[in-house]
Amino acid sequence: MSRRTVLLEAAFRLLILGWYIAIAIVGGVVLGVWIDDKIGLTPVFTLLGLIFGLLVAFVGSYRMAKPLLRRSINDKKRK
């Protein structure tokens, strides 16, 4: 693969990673707010949704970035 192709692939992966993080966090908060409205416990499920969204974002971003990091380490070893 050419260097340009590798850079474009990395850029698209990072773009997707950013959207994934944003959707996970916002989705957790929105779900928490919705549950709070249904039950009537204002900050409890919103905070739990935020924590859940952050956890999902962290684990998912690690799993998505792992191939990029592995490829970067392998490229450095080859040089």
HELIX and SHEET records of a PDB file:
HELIX    1   1 ARG A    3  ILE A   39  1                                  37    
HELIX    2   2 VAL A   44  ARG A   78  1                                  35    
END                                                                             
